Amino acid sequence: MPRIRTRSLPRVLAVLAAISLAAEELPKGRVIERVECRGDATQTYALYLPSAYSPDRAWPILYCLDPGARGRMPVQCFQTAAEHAGVILAGSNNSRNGSLDIARDAIRWLLADTQERFALDNARTYIAGFSGGARLALAWAANSRIAGVIACGAGFGSAMPKEIPFRLFAAAGVDDFNYDEVYALSRDLSRRGSPVRFAQFDGGHDWLPESLTAEALDFLAARLDPAPPPPETAQQKKAALRYSQLQDELEHDDDIARRSTIRQLQRDSELANDSTDRRVARRVLMGAFIGAMEQGRSLLAAKKYGEAARAWEMAVLLRPKNPEAWYSLAQSRAGARDKRRALDALEHAVSAGFDNRDRLDHDPLFDSLRTDNRYTALFR
């Protein structure tokens, strides 16, 4: 048996690891919700391999970044289009809004594991992102050799580069509070000659619908030409101005006036027919809710429970049927030692649909409530 030199050992081990990964059979033609990264089992991603996948040739890949670390959601959304186009899909289950260090670590493991496992065409590496994931995708692409980006519901978020070295498919729902940002980004880059295509859809702040995924992949692969967004309409200008005015009112009005404004917006948001009033109401309510939610999460993490409770009170005022917002309000009030109102919020959470008894019973913030009759009656 030939001797292996010590200096060559790391290279030999790397080759053997690559062979082992390549030999591991992963199902094709269906979504795999959780693939563990070799080297760190806490780093996982959802995966879709086209039915025709074979390591005999190099394949394009679309990495997906969701703001809530829901890797399966975009992978399922793109599944049909990716099968037809022959594109591998990988959605991180770790990258999320919040810490950039966590997001960078997730991307590093996602890249390392997929590059080891699959035969990838580095000239056809694409990224899709939604909301904070879109901002992350754009920042990643601006500093790497990425061929194309699908940005849903958000743009760069900071100074926009004069030119972009990749193809950009930008999408936003007509009820999205970031609609004007995505539209303006597409218009400005298109005027500069950058390869951009804009698409709007019926809906709010969300991933693009499945009906647009084939168009998005075809554009990234240069099977569709760039297309400027349509000219700005009078309705768009009116909606943008009204949105700005209402945001200012919610920020600066007293509590009574703010509640009155929110009630009117909730009525407008439920109008049967699409209109400027309905679009603006839905944009303002969702934008304010997400802002309150992000503030509440940050304050909860910092254990500033009184301030967190005020943020979550705004969140449930904006979306009174959201069980997670009520649960977080209960956490904040319990942390602030306001037991009675914490139980009030828990009862609202259960009424709105919260049913995770195990999570509730293991949450240390509720330790002081467990002997209360109202607590024990929650899931009766």
LINGIDA-V349751 format. One record per backbone hydrogen bond with DSSP energy under -0.5 kcal/mol. NH is the residue of the N-H (numbers start at 1). CO is the residue of the C=O. Records with the same first field share a line. If there is no record, write none. Layout:
NH: CO ; CO
This chain:
5: 3
8: 5
9: 5 ; 6
10: 6
12: 8
13: 9
14: 10
15: 11
16: 12
17: 13
18: 14
19: 15
20: 16
21: 17
22: 18
23: 19
24: 20 ; 21
26: 24
29: 49
32: 47
33: 31
35: 45
36: 34
37: 40 ; 43
40: 37
43: 40
44: 42
45: 35
46: 91
47: 32
48: 89
49: 30
50: 48
53: 50
57: 54
59: 119
60: 86
61: 124
62: 88
63: 61 ; 126
64: 90
65: 128
66: 64
69: 66 ; 95
71: 69
73: 70
74: 70
75: 71
76: 72
77: 73
78: 74
79: 75
82: 78
83: 79
84: 80
85: 81
86: 82
87: 82
88: 60
89: 48
90: 62
91: 46
92: 64 ; 90
93: 44
97: 67
103: 99
104: 100
105: 101
106: 102
107: 103
108: 104
109: 105
110: 106
111: 107
112: 108
113: 109
114: 110
115: 111
116: 112
117: 113
118: 114
120: 118
121: 59
122: 120
124: 121
125: 122
126: 61 ; 124
127: 148
128: 63
129: 150
130: 65
131: 152
133: 130
134: 131
135: 131
136: 132
137: 133
138: 134
139: 135
140: 136
141: 137
142: 138
143: 139 ; 140
144: 141
146: 141 ; 144
147: 125
148: 125
149: 167
150: 127
151: 149 ; 169
152: 129 ; 150
153: 151 ; 171
167: 147
168: 195
169: 149
170: 168 ; 197
171: 151
172: 199
173: 204
174: 201
175: 203
176: 173
179: 176
182: 178
183: 179
184: 180
185: 181
186: 182
187: 183
188: 184
189: 185
190: 186
191: 187
192: 188
193: 190
194: 189
196: 194
197: 168
198: 227
199: 170
201: 172
203: 201
206: 204
212: 209
213: 210
214: 210
216: 212
217: 213
218: 214
219: 215
220: 216
221: 217
222: 219
223: 218
224: 218
227: 196
237: 233
238: 234
239: 235
240: 236
241: 237
242: 238
243: 239
244: 240
245: 241
246: 242
247: 243
248: 244
249: 245
250: 246
251: 247
252: 248
253: 249
258: 254
259: 255
260: 256
261: 257
262: 258
263: 259
264: 260
265: 261
266: 262
267: 263
268: 264
269: 265
270: 266 ; 267
271: 268
279: 275
280: 276
281: 277
282: 278
283: 279
284: 280
285: 281
286: 282
287: 283
288: 284
289: 285
290: 286
291: 287
292: 288
293: 289
294: 290
295: 291
296: 292
297: 293
298: 294
299: 295
300: 296
301: 297
302: 298
303: 300
304: 299
305: 303
308: 304
309: 305
310: 306
311: 307
312: 308
313: 309
314: 310
315: 311
316: 312
317: 313
318: 314
319: 315
322: 319
323: 321
326: 322
327: 323
328: 324
329: 325
330: 326
331: 327
332: 328
333: 329
334: 330
335: 331
336: 332
337: 334
338: 333
339: 337
342: 338
343: 339
344: 340
345: 341
346: 342
347: 343
348: 344
349: 345
350: 346
351: 347
352: 348
353: 349 ; 350
354: 349
357: 355
360: 356
361: 357
362: 358
363: 360
364: 362
366: 363
367: 364
369: 366
370: 366 ; 367
372: 369
375: 372
376: 372
377: 373
378: 375
380: 377
